[in-house]
Amino acid sequence: MMQRRAIALFTPTIHDMMDIAGMADDAGFDSVWNGEFFNRNGLVTLAAVALSTRRAKIATGIAYAYMRNPVLNATGAMDLDELSDGRMILGLGSGTKSMNEGWYGQPFEPRSAAKMKECLALLRKIWASHKGPGVRFDGEFYHINIPAFVRPRAVRDRIPIYLAAVQKGMLRTAGEVADGLVGHPLYSRKYLSEFIKPNLEIGAKRVGRSLTDIDITTLLITAISHDREQAIQDAKNQIAFYASVRSYEGILNLHGWERQKLAIWEHFKTFNLAKMAEAVTDDMVEQIALAGTPDECREQLAKWEGLIDLPILYTPTAGVRAERVMENHRLIVETFAR
């Protein structure tokens, strides 16, 4: 049985995030993860989490790899590693083309997997250069020359990097160069078994590694309530929200959820989340999420045994009231405390 538990912190406020992080730390959670969006900076908020915890690892799940220069991500991770006394995990993702271009005005590299591989090499070179005398890097995508780079009292020479991946190219890159995988909230058990792990393994074998060398995590949609119907509705809202992104349709196609997919896409045109959620079927919830009472969710987690090493329990927020979001965070901590 999986012994490790993690929680994703998607709370209404930063102070709420700090409160839940402290609760999860006290409850024996392995790690606490946050993310970023166009309206929240993942590295800044994780600093607050670092100061609210004593033992649990802190992690970005995820920070954007290309919206910041690698030097900024590298030094930001070093700052957080220092602040947390060596508990930092840097979770990175490429983001979609529309996110890069529409949200941040950054050009999107179509060869994203190749760029990511070089990005990780540069991050690790920066960390390994903390004693000086400088950093020079000439790659295909990045050219860096910092003659006087030095970072006194750096906690570690190497900070773990976990990659987010959905498509084949990035999965194989993660298998080749990442310390772990940050699974997308839309991952299903079937997608993990039949697509994720085989492609991770292909990448790992390129460099003489195996799946046991990669910490396989996933952001697992987790809706807990003493009102079972409320929990299922929350999960359906979140699944519908992610299923509206066409980049992720491979997960839906693998299951034959064509009718559901097209209905979600149709109602997304008018941003009608209620109608989108109506298209999400119970079997989609069963394959993708934990949803129900505390006892039911504990039982459901057993179905993920052998597919992942670490569940990052993820509270639905799409179309969910702030009070309910906080209730669910607290129930996750209570339900899965060690």
KANOR-V493752 format. One record per pair of residues at least 12 apart in sequence whose C-alpha atoms are under 7 Angstrom apart, sorted by the first residue. I is the first residue (numbers start at 1). J is the second residue. D is the distance in whole Angstrom. If there is no record, write none. Layout:
I;J;D / I;J;D
This chain:
1;305;7 / 2;305;7 / 2;309;7 / 4;29;7 / 4;30;6 / 4;310;6 / 5;29;5 / 5;30;5 / 5;310;6 / 5;311;6 / 5;312;7 / 6;29;5 / 6;30;5 / 6;31;5 / 6;32;6 / 6;310;7 / 6;311;6 / 6;312;5 / 6;313;6 / 7;31;7 / 7;32;5 / 7;33;6 / 7;312;5 / 7;313;5 / 7;314;6 / 8;32;6 / 8;33;5 / 8;34;6 / 8;312;6 / 8;313;6 / 8;314;5 / 9;33;6 / 9;34;5 / 10;34;7 / 10;315;7 / 11;325;7 / 11;326;7 / 12;322;6 / 14;45;7 / 18;48;6 / 18;49;5 / 18;52;6 / 21;49;6 / 21;52;6 / 21;53;6 / 22;52;5 / 22;53;5 / 24;333;6 / 25;53;6 / 25;55;6 / 25;56;5 / 27;333;7 / 27;337;5 / 27;338;6 / 28;337;6 / 28;338;5 / 29;56;6 / 29;337;7 / 30;56;5 / 30;57;6 / 31;56;5 / 31;57;4 / 31;58;6 / 32;56;7 / 32;57;6 / 32;58;5 / 32;59;6 / 33;58;6 / 33;59;5 / 33;60;5 / 33;61;5 / 34;46;7 / 34;59;7 / 34;60;5 / 34;61;5 / 34;62;7 / 35;60;6 / 35;61;5 / 35;62;5 / 35;63;6 / 36;62;7 / 36;63;6 / 38;103;6 / 42;60;7 / 42;63;6 / 43;76;7 / 47;80;6 / 50;83;7 / 50;84;5 / 57;87;5 / 57;88;6 / 58;87;6 / 58;88;5 / 58;89;6 / 59;88;6 / 59;89;5 / 59;90;6 / 59;91;6 / 60;89;7 / 60;90;6 / 60;91;5 / 61;91;5 / 61;182;7 / 62;91;5 / 62;92;5 / 62;93;6 / 63;91;6 / 63;92;5 / 63;93;6 / 64;92;6 / 64;93;5 / 64;94;6 / 64;95;6 / 65;92;5 / 65;93;6 / 65;94;5 / 66;94;6 / 67;100;7 / 67;104;7 / 67;106;7 / 70;119;6 / 70;123;6 / 74;123;5 / 74;126;7 / 77;90;7 / 78;154;7 / 81;155;7 / 82;154;7 / 82;155;6 / 85;155;7 / 86;155;6 / 88;159;7 / 89;159;6 / 89;160;5 / 89;161;6 / 90;160;6 / 90;161;5 / 90;162;6 / 91;161;6 / 91;162;5 / 91;163;6 / 92;162;6 / 92;163;5 / 92;164;6 / 93;163;6 / 93;164;5 / 113;169;6 / 113;170;5 / 113;173;6 / 115;141;6 / 117;173;7 / 117;177;7 / 124;158;6 / 127;157;5 / 127;158;6 / 128;157;5 / 128;158;7 / 129;150;7 / 130;150;5 / 130;151;5 / 130;152;7 / 130;154;7 / 131;150;5 / 131;151;6 / 131;152;7 / 132;148;7 / 132;149;6 / 132;150;5 / 133;147;7 / 133;148;6 / 133;149;6 / 133;150;6 / 134;146;6 / 134;147;4 / 134;148;5 / 134;149;4 / 134;150;7 / 135;147;6 / 135;149;6 / 160;179;6 / 161;178;6 / 161;179;5 / 161;180;7 / 162;178;6 / 162;179;6 / 162;180;4 / 162;181;5 / 162;182;6 / 163;178;6 / 163;180;6 / 163;181;5 / 163;182;6 / 164;181;6 / 164;182;5 / 164;183;6 / 164;184;7 / 165;183;7 / 166;184;7 / 168;199;6 / 171;196;7 / 171;199;6 / 171;200;5 / 172;199;5 / 172;200;5 / 172;202;6 / 172;203;4 / 173;203;6 / 174;200;7 / 175;200;4 / 175;201;6 / 175;203;4 / 175;204;4 / 176;203;5 / 176;204;5 / 176;206;7 / 176;207;6 / 179;214;5 / 179;215;6 / 180;214;5 / 180;215;4 / 180;216;6 / 181;214;7 / 181;215;6 / 181;216;5 / 181;217;6 / 182;216;7 / 182;217;5 / 182;218;5 / 182;219;7 / 183;217;6 / 183;218;4 / 183;219;6 / 184;218;6 / 184;219;6 / 185;218;7 / 185;219;5 / 185;220;5 / 185;221;6 / 186;239;7 / 186;242;7 / 186;288;6 / 187;251;7 / 187;288;6 / 188;287;5 / 188;288;4 / 189;287;6 / 189;288;7 / 189;304;7 / 191;251;6 / 192;307;7 / 193;307;7 / 215;309;6 / 216;308;5 / 216;309;5 / 216;310;6 / 217;308;6 / 217;309;6 / 217;310;5 / 217;311;6 / 217;312;7 / 218;310;7 / 218;311;6 / 218;312;6 / 219;311;7 / 219;312;5 / 219;313;6 / 219;314;6 / 220;289;6 / 220;311;6 / 220;312;6 / 220;313;5 / 220;314;5 / 221;235;7 / 221;289;5 / 221;290;6 / 221;313;6 / 221;314;5 / 221;315;6 / 221;316;6 / 222;289;6 / 222;290;5 / 222;291;6 / 222;313;6 / 222;314;5 / 222;315;5 / 223;235;6 / 223;290;6 / 223;291;5 / 223;292;7 / 223;315;6 / 223;316;7 / 223;328;7 / 224;291;6 / 224;292;5 / 224;293;5 / 224;294;6 / 224;297;7 / 224;328;6 / 224;331;6 / 224;332;7 / 225;292;6 / 225;293;5 / 225;294;7 / 225;328;7 / 226;293;5 / 227;293;7 / 228;292;5 / 228;293;6 / 231;291;5 / 231;292;5 / 232;291;5 / 232;292;6 / 234;316;6 / 234;320;7 / 235;285;7 / 235;289;7 / 235;291;6 / 235;316;6 / 236;277;5 / 236;280;6 / 236;285;7 / 237;273;7 / 237;277;5 / 237;318;6 / 237;319;7 / 238;316;5 / 238;317;7 / 238;318;5 / 240;264;7 / 240;276;6 / 240;277;5 / 240;280;6 / 241;318;7 / 243;261;7 / 244;264;6 / 244;265;5 / 244;268;6 / 260;279;5 / 260;280;6 / 263;276;7 / 263;279;6 / 264;276;5 / 264;279;6 / 294;335;6 / 315;328;6 / 315;329;6
